[in-house]
Amino acid sequence: MAVQNLFFIGLILAGGAALVSCSTPAHVGEYPNQQRMMGQSQSAILACAGTPKKETIDGERTVLRYYREAPILEESRPVGKGSFATIRHGCWATVILSDDRVVDVQYRFVPPTFDASNDCEEIFETCVR
């Protein structure tokens, strides 16, 4: 009986560890379009990426915030003759400008556990052609 209890406790701990590892934030790295934005002017960004969801001016810095959510079709996966819903996801892209030039571009995934870098990269797809 004690051996069975230890076995079940071990299974519960292993399952808990697996769940915790699944809920860690996705790694936000450096992506091609993100890097190609560096040095571009604000007018160039607005022309290709459009109007941001939010724009703030803080002294000499201008911050543009963009959001893109995954298309509906991307959020369901085909299985046999049907499909099942996956995680609804998107990405916030923050563009920081100083002296009218991009000095930093940061991505933040929504939810943080899902790598939605492709959504942010698509915001700037027309900016780097």
C-alpha positions as CSV (number, residue, x, y, z in Angstrom):
1,M,0.0,0.0,0.0
2,A,2.8,2.4,0.9
3,V,4.5,1.7,-2.4
4,Q,1.4,2.5,-4.3
5,N,1.0,5.8,-2.4
6,L,4.6,6.8,-3.2
7,F,4.0,5.9,-6.9
8,F,0.9,8.1,-7.1
9,I,2.6,10.9,-5.3
10,G,5.5,10.6,-7.8
11,L,3.0,10.8,-10.7
12,I,1.3,13.8,-9.2
13,L,4.6,15.6,-8.8
14,A,5.7,14.7,-12.3
15,G,2.4,15.9,-13.7
16,G,2.7,19.2,-11.7
17,A,6.2,19.7,-13.0
18,A,5.1,19.2,-16.6
19,L,2.3,21.7,-16.1
20,V,4.6,24.3,-14.7
21,S,7.1,23.8,-17.6
22,C,4.2,24.4,-20.0
23,S,3.2,27.7,-18.5
24,T,6.6,29.4,-18.6
25,P,6.8,32.5,-20.9
26,A,7.8,32.0,-24.5
27,H,11.3,33.2,-25.4
28,V,11.2,36.6,-27.1
29,G,14.3,36.7,-29.3
30,E,15.5,38.9,-32.1
31,Y,13.5,38.5,-35.4
32,P,14.4,39.6,-38.9
33,N,11.7,42.3,-39.4
34,Q,12.2,43.6,-35.9
35,Q,15.9,44.1,-36.6
36,R,15.4,45.7,-40.0
37,M,13.2,48.4,-38.4
38,M,16.2,49.9,-36.7
39,G,17.1,53.4,-38.0
40,Q,13.9,53.9,-39.9
41,S,12.0,57.2,-39.6
42,Q,8.7,57.7,-37.9
43,S,7.0,58.7,-41.1
44,A,8.3,55.5,-42.8
45,I,6.9,53.4,-40.0
46,L,3.5,55.1,-40.1
47,A,3.4,54.7,-43.9
48,C,4.1,51.0,-43.9
49,A,2.7,49.7,-40.6
50,G,-0.2,52.1,-40.3
51,T,-1.6,54.0,-37.4
52,P,-0.5,52.5,-34.0
53,K,-3.1,51.5,-31.4
54,K,-1.3,54.0,-29.1
55,E,1.3,56.7,-29.5
56,T,3.0,58.5,-26.6
57,I,5.6,61.1,-26.4
58,D,7.9,61.1,-23.4
59,G,10.5,63.9,-23.7
60,E,12.7,63.1,-26.7
61,R,11.2,59.6,-27.1
62,T,8.2,58.6,-29.1
63,V,6.6,55.2,-28.4
64,L,4.3,53.6,-31.0
65,R,2.4,50.5,-29.9
66,Y,0.9,48.0,-32.4
67,Y,-1.1,44.9,-31.8
68,R,-1.9,42.1,-34.2
69,E,-4.0,39.1,-33.3
70,A,-3.8,35.8,-35.2
71,P,-6.4,35.2,-37.9
72,I,-9.4,33.1,-36.9
73,L,-8.4,30.2,-39.2
74,E,-5.0,30.0,-37.5
75,E,-6.7,29.4,-34.2
76,S,-8.2,26.0,-35.1
77,R,-6.3,22.9,-36.1
78,P,-7.7,20.2,-38.4
79,V,-8.1,16.8,-36.8
80,G,-9.6,14.0,-38.9
81,K,-12.9,15.3,-40.3
82,G,-13.1,18.1,-37.7
83,S,-11.0,20.6,-35.9
84,F,-10.3,21.8,-32.4
85,A,-9.7,25.3,-31.1
86,T,-6.2,26.4,-30.1
87,I,-5.0,29.2,-27.9
88,R,-6.2,32.7,-29.1
89,H,-3.0,34.6,-29.4
90,G,-1.5,37.9,-30.6
91,C,1.5,40.1,-30.2
92,W,2.2,43.7,-29.0
93,A,5.0,45.4,-30.8
94,T,6.5,48.5,-29.2
95,V,8.5,50.8,-31.5
96,I,10.7,53.3,-29.7
97,L,12.0,56.4,-31.6
98,S,14.5,59.0,-30.7
99,D,15.4,61.9,-32.9
100,D,12.8,60.6,-35.4
101,R,14.7,57.2,-35.8
102,V,13.8,53.8,-34.5
103,V,16.2,52.9,-31.7
104,D,14.4,49.8,-30.3
105,V,11.6,47.4,-31.2
106,Q,10.2,45.1,-28.5
107,Y,7.7,42.2,-28.9
108,R,5.4,41.0,-26.1
109,F,3.3,37.8,-26.7
110,V,-0.3,37.4,-25.7
111,P,-0.6,35.1,-23.8
112,P,3.0,35.2,-22.7
113,T,3.3,31.4,-22.9
114,F,2.7,31.3,-26.7
115,D,5.3,32.3,-29.2
116,A,3.3,34.8,-31.4
117,S,6.4,36.4,-33.0
118,N,4.9,35.7,-36.5
119,D,2.0,38.0,-35.6
120,C,4.4,40.9,-34.7
121,E,6.6,40.2,-37.7
122,E,3.6,40.6,-40.0
123,I,2.9,44.1,-38.6
124,F,6.2,45.2,-40.2
125,E,6.2,42.9,-43.3
126,T,5.6,45.8,-45.7
127,C,8.2,48.0,-43.9
128,V,11.2,45.8,-45.0
129,R,10.5,45.1,-48.6
